[in-house]
Amino acid sequence: FIKMEIVHFFFIFVAIELFESNWQKSSTLYGMLENNFLVYKKNIFLYFILHISFFYSLYLSISSNNFGFWMSSILALKFFDIIFKLSIMKKLSDGININEIIPFDANITPILRYLNVLIYPLLFIFATTL
């Protein structure tokens, strides 16, 4: 990629991460998982589509033929995030109480909620410039 394309892809990445943070938005961990579960119950394909940053990362990696450490790290983190959440969604759909899956509820501050908007696009910059 040339430098201007990287800037465009970076801002698209930021926008996608903001979208993902906002549809899952809650002030607690249990609330965030409940938002995920509501979408999961409606349609699992919709659930996957709403994790668009994984597919965007995959697109960037393939289109730029970049499978270096930083880009692979983004893909791995996003993949394991989805797998972990799917595991929780499956347990919730099997009727297991959220307290049995995750024994504590944690507050999610705005900084924590939007940390992904900073981390993943910056990792993308590292992946394309280093």
C-alpha positions in Angstrom: 0.0 0.0 0.0 1.1 3.6 -0.5 1.0 5.9 2.5 -2.3 7.7 1.6 -4.1 4.3 1.3 -2.8 3.4 4.7 -4.3 6.6 6.2 -7.7 5.8 4.5 -7.6 2.2 5.8 -6.7 3.4 9.2 -9.7 5.8 9.5 -12.0 3.1 8.1 -10.6 0.8 10.8 -11.4 3.4 13.5 -14.9 3.8 12.2 -15.5 0.1 12.2 -14.1 -0.3 15.7 -16.4 2.6 16.9 -19.4 0.8 15.3 -18.5 -2.5 17.1 -18.0 -0.7 20.4 -21.3 1.1 20.2 -23.5 -1.9 19.3 -22.1 -3.8 22.3 -22.1 -0.7 24.5 -23.0 -1.2 28.2 -21.7 0.1 31.5 -21.1 -3.5 32.8 -19.6 -6.7 31.5 -22.9 -8.6 32.0 -24.7 -5.8 30.0 -22.2 -6.1 27.2 -22.6 -9.9 27.1 -26.4 -9.4 27.2 -26.2 -7.1 24.1 -24.2 -9.8 22.3 -26.6 -12.5 23.4 -29.6 -10.6 22.1 -28.0 -10.4 18.6 -26.9 -14.0 18.8 -30.4 -15.2 19.6 -31.8 -13.3 16.6 -29.4 -14.7 14.1 -25.9 -16.1 14.3 -25.1 -14.8 10.8 -26.1 -11.3 11.9 -23.8 -11.8 15.0 -20.9 -12.6 12.7 -21.7 -9.7 10.4 -21.7 -7.3 13.3 -18.1 -8.3 14.0 -17.1 -6.6 10.8 -13.6 -5.6 12.1 -12.5 -9.3 11.9 -13.5 -9.4 8.2 -12.0 -6.0 7.5 -8.7 -7.2 9.1 -8.8 -10.3 7.0 -9.5 -8.3 3.9 -6.6 -5.9 4.7 -4.3 -8.8 5.4 -5.1 -10.7 2.2 -5.3 -7.6 -0.1 -1.9 -6.3 1.1 -0.4 -9.8 1.4 0.6 -8.9 4.9 0.8 -11.8 7.3 3.5 -10.4 9.5 3.6 -10.5 13.2 1.4 -7.3 13.8 -1.2 -8.1 11.2 -1.4 -11.7 12.4 -1.7 -10.5 15.9 -4.8 -8.4 15.0 -6.4 -11.4 13.2 -5.6 -13.8 16.1 -6.9 -11.4 18.8 -10.1 -10.8 16.8 -10.6 -14.5 16.1 -10.1 -15.5 19.7 -12.4 -12.7 20.9 -15.2 -14.0 18.6 -14.6 -17.7 19.6 -14.6 -16.7 23.3 -17.8 -14.8 23.0 -19.4 -17.6 20.9 -18.5 -20.0 23.7 -20.3 -17.8 26.2 -23.3 -17.3 23.9 -23.6 -21.1 23.5 -23.6 -21.6 27.3 -26.2 -18.9 27.7 -28.4 -20.4 25.1 -28.1 -23.8 26.9 -29.6 -22.1 29.9 -26.5 -21.7 32.0 -26.7 -18.6 34.2 -24.2 -15.8 33.4 -23.0 -15.9 37.0 -21.9 -19.5 36.5 -20.0 -18.7 33.4 -18.4 -15.5 34.6 -18.6 -15.2 38.4 -18.2 -11.4 38.6 -19.7 -8.4 36.9 -17.2 -5.6 36.1 -17.9 -2.0 35.3 -16.8 -1.0 31.8 -15.5 2.6 31.8 -15.6 4.6 28.6 -11.8 4.3 28.3 -12.1 0.5 28.5 -15.1 0.4 26.1 -13.2 2.3 23.4 -9.7 0.9 23.9 -10.2 -1.3 20.8 -10.6 1.9 18.8 -7.1 2.8 19.7 -5.3 -0.6 19.9 -6.4 -2.3 16.6 -5.9 0.7 14.2 -2.5 1.4 15.8 -1.5 -2.2 15.4 -2.6 -1.9 11.8 -0.2 1.1 11.4 2.6 -0.9 12.9 1.7 -3.8 10.6 1.9 -1.7 7.5 4.8 0.6 8.3 7.3 -1.5 10.3 
